[in-house]
Amino acid sequence: MKKVEARKIGPFYVVNVDVFLDPEMPIYKAHAVKRKIIRLARRESALIYHVDVRVFPDPLLRKSGVRRSAKQPLPALGVQESSL
């Protein structure tokens, strides 16, 4: 987690969480992490009204910065991207 903020609104709290994950992580796994953070935060107190989790790719976990060109084959499909 990069940042956690809590604001009090009346008797309740709104929590904002910024999380940096592996850029290669599939979206469904990132959503599972997000749901788990929300569930854990709400268990901490009945006064937590809302938990907002924002997910970002971790710049420290990015690969060497080599990008695929449009002419390179897609790894899983074996077809060229420009033909799609």
N, C-alpha and C positions, 0 to 999 in steps of 0.2 A: 504494500500500500504506500502510496506517495503522500496523500493528504487526507485528513479526516477533520471535518468541521461540524460543529453542532450549534444550532441556533434555537433559542427558546422562543416559542410562540404561545403566549398564554401559559397554561400549565404543562404544555407538551414540548417536545423537541423534534426538530427536523435535522437529520444527519446527512451530510454530503461526503461521499468517499470517492477519491480518485485512485484507480488501480492501474498499474502498468504490468501488462502480461506479455508473454512471448508472442512476437508478431506471426509466428508460424502456427499458433494455436488455432484450431478450428473454432468457428463462431459458436457452435453448440456448446463447446467446452467453456468458452468465455462467458456464455450466458449461465452455465451451471455455477461458475465461480461467483458471478454476480448474485444469483439467487441465494447461494450459501452465505454470502456476506450480509445480505438483507435479513435472512433468517437469524443469523447469529446476533446481529445488532438488535433486532426486535426482542430477542430473548433476554437481553441485558436489562431492559426496563420496560414496564408497561406504559411509561410516559413517552416513549419514542413513537411519534405519530407517523413519520414518513422517513424512508431511507432512500436516498438517491445515489446510485453507484454509476460512475462514469469509467469506462474501460478504454485505455490507450495502449498502443504498441510500445513496448519498452525499447528506447533507442539503444540501450546497451546490449540488447539481445539480438539486434539486427545482424544479419550476415554481412559479408564483406562489402555490401553495397552494389554487387553485380546485379544488373537487371536483365531480364530476358528481353530480347528484341522480338518484334512481331513475327519474324521469320523462323524463330526457334520453335521446335515442336513442344507441345504441352506434355509434361512428363507422364501424366496418367492416361492421356487419350491417344498419344502418338500421332496427332494431326497438327497441322499448322494453324496458328491462331487467326491468320488473315483469311483462311478459307471458311471460318465459322460465320 
